[in-house]
Amino acid sequence: MKLFSTLASVFVLSVLFLSCNSEPVTLSDHDWKVTDLAGSGATDDKLATLTLVFEEDQEIGGFAGCNDFRGAATFNQKQIKFSTLYSDNASCEDINLEKRYLSNLESSTSYTYSAGTLVLYDDGGNIVVEMEKDE
């Protein structure tokens, strides 16, 4: 029984160590392009036009489908919070995609990074945006 308890403790500690030992990333080191956007149904080509850039002093920007956007984001190793995001008022056929993208960014509360992929999650743990480094 004691051996089982010890093995169980070692297993739990190993899982915790490995899950906390994620690949480090500095979000501002890269420009990001969208590969998946929850609720959009957009083609891969349309998604690839959506971008996100982390700038100095917590400022962010990018292209949302019709317009450039701007705002701010605060983040640490796991959590992220976007301000209200602002874009120009030009309308186009992708305006609904733009609205969805900005809404999904604003609803993001946490993220993970692995192998060049940045994934943003909402409060419920649902994936809202997936991105990859723009090379």
Secondary structure by P-SEA (a helix, b strand, c coil): caaaaaaaaaaaaaaaaaaacccccccccbbbbbcccccccccaaaaaacbbbbbcccbbbbbcccbbbbbcccccccbbbbcccccccccccaaaaaaaaaaaaaacccccccccbbbbbcccccccbbbcccc
